[in-house]
Amino acid sequence: MHSKTILIVDDEAPVRDMLRVALEMADYRCIEAENAQEAHALVIDEKPDLILLDWMLPDVSGVELARRLKRDELTASLPIIMLTAKGEEDHKIKGLETGADDYITKPFSPRELVARLKAVLRRAGPSTPEEPLTAGGLVLDPLSHRVTINGQPVEMGPTEFRLLTFFLSHQERAYTRTQLLDHVWGGNVYVEERTVDVHIRRLRKALAVDGHDRYIQTVRGTGYRFSVQTAEKV
């Protein structure tokens, strides 16, 4: 079983070091960011299992970052534990109102931190589904990395596989090209929006077996949507 990945967001390097040591001793994998911009890019690229987020950050505050993540459907379920030196009740309430899952006031013991973190992860459950994703006769198995249509193997490139995985996990909603770039290619990769169109065409070609390419629909003025319901009505 893979270690859970924890994103530590704090602008003070000694604090990040202390948290990393405590968590690595508890067998967690740690990645770090010193500001909200770095943190958001890591959320998109690394897909951590939980964020330890400091209340006070330069530029964009931890509370504002938490609010942004919870507003986005794709990151809304990502568990967040707020870290702060402020113990006043109103700050605690404000942090929890943004959607944070827990709140720890500095200073705290590593033992307390690990215990609270484990409790939040238990409540959150598995972050990535391992069961096959399906739509009509289309089946994508994330563990074996295979795609079939009505039992027939379908060949596609790694980018098309990631794109299809995203669509199958987020059916019946339209996404802009920018959103697809962020969540399929990653926030730190520079790719032009028209690249999305190229891979959509390749994915449609791969799914042309028995007309399954009709599930990937162009939404004028927005981007693309994966919909079995709309396709069946046509």
C-alpha positions in Angstrom: 0.0 0.0 0.0 1.3 3.4 -1.0 2.0 6.0 1.7 -0.5 8.9 1.9 0.9 12.1 0.5 0.6 15.2 2.7 1.1 18.7 1.3 2.6 21.1 3.9 1.9 24.7 3.2 3.8 27.2 5.5 6.0 30.2 4.6 8.5 29.3 7.5 11.0 26.7 6.5 11.7 25.6 10.1 8.0 24.9 10.6 7.9 22.9 7.4 11.0 20.9 8.4 9.5 20.1 11.8 6.2 18.9 10.3 7.9 16.9 7.6 10.1 15.0 10.1 7.1 14.2 12.3 5.0 13.0 9.4 7.8 11.0 7.7 8.5 9.2 11.0 4.8 8.2 10.8 5.3 6.9 7.3 3.7 9.7 5.3 5.1 11.1 2.1 5.5 14.9 2.3 5.6 17.6 -0.3 6.0 21.3 0.6 4.9 24.8 -0.6 5.7 28.2 0.9 2.8 30.1 -0.6 -0.7 29.6 -2.0 0.4 29.7 -5.6 2.9 26.9 -5.1 0.4 25.0 -3.1 -2.3 25.2 -5.7 0.0 24.0 -8.4 1.0 21.0 -6.3 -2.6 20.2 -5.6 -3.2 19.9 -9.3 0.0 18.1 -10.2 0.6 15.8 -7.2 -3.0 15.2 -6.0 -2.1 15.0 -2.3 -4.3 13.1 0.2 -4.5 15.9 2.7 -3.2 19.5 3.1 -1.7 21.0 6.3 -2.4 24.6 5.6 -1.0 27.6 7.6 -3.5 30.4 8.3 -1.0 33.2 7.7 0.6 33.1 4.2 2.2 35.8 2.1 0.0 37.3 -0.6 -3.0 34.9 -0.5 -3.9 33.7 3.0 -4.4 30.1 3.9 -8.1 30.7 4.6 -8.6 32.2 1.1 -6.7 29.2 -0.5 -8.9 26.8 1.5 -12.0 28.7 0.3 -10.9 28.4 -3.4 -10.2 24.7 -3.1 -13.5 24.0 -1.5 -15.4 26.0 -4.2 -13.8 23.9 -7.0 -15.7 20.6 -7.5 -12.5 18.8 -8.4 -10.8 19.7 -5.1 -13.8 20.2 -2.8 -13.3 16.8 -1.2 -9.6 17.3 -0.5 -9.2 17.2 3.4 -7.6 20.4 4.9 -6.3 20.9 8.4 -5.7 24.5 9.3 -2.6 25.4 11.3 -2.5 28.7 13.2 -1.0 30.5 16.2 -4.3 32.2 16.8 -6.4 30.5 19.4 -9.4 32.9 19.4 -12.8 31.3 18.9 -13.7 33.5 16.0 -10.6 32.5 14.0 -11.4 28.9 14.6 -15.0 29.3 13.4 -13.8 31.3 10.3 -11.4 28.6 9.4 -14.0 25.8 9.7 -16.5 27.8 7.8 -14.3 27.8 4.7 -14.7 24.0 4.7 -11.5 23.0 6.6 -11.9 19.6 8.1 -9.9 20.3 11.3 -8.0 23.1 13.1 -4.8 22.9 15.2 -3.5 25.8 17.2 0.3 26.2 17.5 2.2 25.0 19.4 1.2 21.4 19.2 2.9 18.1 19.7 3.9 15.9 16.7 1.9 13.1 18.3 -1.3 15.2 18.5 -0.8 16.3 14.8 -0.4 12.7 13.6 -3.4 11.6 15.6 -5.6 14.4 14.2 -4.3 13.8 10.7 -5.1 10.1 10.8 -8.7 10.9 12.1 -9.3 13.3 9.2 -8.0 10.8 6.6 -10.2 8.0 8.0 -13.2 10.3 7.6 -12.2 11.3 4.1 -11.9 7.7 2.9 -10.0 6.6 -0.3 -9.0 9.6 -2.5 -8.7 7.7 -5.7 -11.2 5.1 -6.9 -9.7 1.8 -7.9 -12.8 0.3 -9.3 -13.4 0.2 -13.0 -15.0 3.3 -14.5 -17.9 2.6 -16.9 -20.2 4.3 -19.4 -22.4 2.2 -21.6 -20.2 -0.5 -23.0 -17.1 1.5 -22.2 -14.9 0.2 -19.3 -11.7 1.8 -18.0 -9.7 -0.2 -15.5 -7.4 2.2 -13.6 -5.4 -0.7 -12.0 -4.6 -2.6 -15.2 -4.6 0.6 -17.3 -6.9 -1.1 -19.9 -9.8 0.3 -21.8 -12.4 -1.9 -23.5 -15.6 -1.3 -25.5 -18.1 -4.2 -25.3 -15.2 -6.4 -24.3 -13.0 -5.3 -27.2 -9.6 -3.8 -26.3 -9.1 -0.1 -27.2 -5.7 1.3 -27.8 -4.9 4.9 -26.8 -2.0 7.1 -25.7 -1.2 8.0 -22.1 -2.7 11.5 -22.4 -5.9 10.2 -23.9 -6.1 7.6 -21.1 -5.8 10.4 -18.5 -8.3 12.5 -20.3 -10.8 9.6 -20.5 -10.2 8.8 -16.8 -11.1 12.4 -16.0 -14.2 12.4 -18.1 -15.5 9.1 -16.7 -14.9 10.4 -13.2 -16.8 13.7 -13.9 -19.6 12.8 -16.3 -22.5 15.1 -17.3 -20.7 18.4 -16.7 -19.1 20.8 -19.2 -15.4 21.8 -18.7 -13.5 24.6 -20.3 -10.2 23.8 -22.1 -8.4 25.7 -19.3 -10.0 23.4 -16.7 -9.0 20.3 -18.7 -5.5 21.6 -19.0 -5.3 22.2 -15.2 -6.7 18.8 -14.1 -5.3 16.5 -16.9 -2.0 18.1 -17.9 -1.2 19.7 -14.5 -0.9 23.3 -13.4 2.9 23.6 -13.9 2.9 22.4 -17.5 2.6 25.0 -20.3 0.3 23.7 -23.0 -1.7 25.7 -25.4 -5.5 25.4 -25.2 -5.7 24.1 -28.8 -3.6 21.0 -27.7 -6.8 19.9 -25.8 -8.7 19.8 -29.1 -5.9 17.6 -30.7 -6.2 15.1 -27.9 -10.0 15.2 -27.9 -9.9 14.3 -31.6 -7.5 11.4 -30.8 -9.7 10.2 -28.0 -12.8 10.3 -30.2 -11.0 8.3 -32.8 -10.0 5.7 -30.3 -13.6 5.5 -29.0 -15.2 5.2 -32.4 -16.0 1.5 -31.8 -19.8 1.1 -31.8 -20.2 4.9 -31.8 -18.9 5.5 -28.3 -17.1 8.7 -29.5 -20.5 10.4 -29.4 -20.2 10.5 -25.6 -17.6 13.2 -25.9 -19.5 16.3 -26.9 -18.4 19.8 -27.8 -20.2 22.5 -25.8 -20.3 25.6 -27.9 -18.8 28.6 -26.1 -17.5 26.4 -23.2 -15.5 23.4 -24.0 -16.3 19.7 -23.7 -18.6 17.4 -21.8 -18.8 13.6 -21.4 -22.4 12.5 -21.4 -24.1 9.2 -21.9 -27.5 10.7 -21.2 -27.4 13.4 -23.8 -25.9 11.0 -26.4 -28.7 8.5 -25.9 -31.3 11.1 -26.6 -29.8 12.0 -29.9 
